Amino acid sequence: MRAFDLDPTGERHGGLPTWPWKFADPGLHTRRQLRALGLRPGGQEVAAQVVCRNGGRIAYLYRAELALPVRPMTPARAAALDKAMARRQTCPLCLVRYDHCLPLRTLGSCAPCSALTDDEREQLAALTAA
């Protein structure tokens, strides 16, 4: 624990109370911790922060008593999520949908299609366009 990270009044950290990792008040939780409890911040302001990895990372904390329940998944939200995930999981060349996100930024396609030569890619693109 670094003494600089302990600042419950927020004097040294812009008015935001700050604690070292695992030393925060019990009623304060990160977004992930709230989610595990079935809650969400619900528009409340950040209440405090924790500093970890020798100041390399900061996690914002929210008050659990002000948090709201997580909104239930509706059929429309599920359809929108499936549509967004389909775009990330479908190869643009062979049009196969995988059960994981594809490296489209780096490879531009699925692994088998990225190993194709330029001529083979053109032939595959012509077949899927038809």
N, C-alpha and C positions, 0 to 999 in steps of 0.2 A: 504494500500500500504506500502510495506517495502522499506526503502531507499536503502537497499542492492540490491534489484532487479532492480533498475534503473541504467543501465550502458550502455548508448548509444554508447560509444566508445569501449566497450568490454574489458577494462583493467582488470577487476576482473573476467571475464568469458572466458578466453582463446582466446580473440580476437573476440568473437562473440557478436555483440551488443545485449543487453538484456533489456527487458522492463517488468514491471508488467502486469498482465492480463488487457486487454482492454486499454492499453496505447501505443501500438505500432504505428508506422507510418502508414498512410492510404494506402500506396501502397504495404504493406506487408500482405500476407495472409497465412493461414495454408493450408494443402492439402485439407481438407474438404471444406474450404471456396473457394479455387480455383475450386474444383469440382462443387460446387453450381453455379459458374460463367461459367461453361462449359470449364474450363481450367485444365491443368495438369502442374506440374513443368517442364517437358521436359528436364531433365538432368542438370538443373542449380544447382549450389551449394546453400546451406542454407545461406540465407542473414542475418538472425537474429533469436532470440528466445524470447518467452514470458514465464514468470514463473508464475505459479498459485498454489493455495493451499499451501501457505506459503513455497514455494520451493519444494513441493512434486511432482510437475508435470512440465514438460517442453514441449512446443510445438514449433516446428521449423517453421520459416516463410520464404516465397519465394516471389520474386518480381513478381507482376502481369504483368508488361510490358515485362518480359522475358518468361512468361508462354506460352505454346502452346495449341491449341485447343485439346479437348479430341478426341481420335481416335474413329471413328464410329464403331458400332457393325456390324461385318460381319457375314454371315451365318456360316463360319468355326469357328469363335470365339464363336458364340452362341452354336454351337454343342459341342465344347470342354467344355464350361461352364456347359451345361446340363449333359454331361458325368461325370464331376467332382461332380456335385451336386447329381446326381443319386446315387453315391457311398455313400454319406453322409446321404441320405434320405431313403435308402433301408435297410430293416431289413435282416440280413444274415440268419435268421432262417426261417421266413415265406415268405420272398421275396416280401413283400408288400412295395410299395414306398409311403412315406408320403409326405405332402407338407411342412414339416419342417425338420430340421436336427435332427437326432436321437442321444441320448447320448451313442454312441458306446464305448467310452473310459471307462465310468463308468458302464453302464448296459450291454453293449455288444449286445443289441438288442432293439427292440421296447418295450414299457411298458407292453403290454399283454404277449409277449414272455418271458420277464424277470420274470413274476409272475409264470411261469410254473415250475413244478418239474423237476428233472433231467431225470426221465423216460419219461415224456411228451416231453421234449426237444429232446431226442434221437429219439422218434417216429416221431416228426415233421421234424427233420433233415433227417430221412430216407425217408419220403414222398416227401420232396422237392428235394432230390438228385435223385430220380427216374424219 
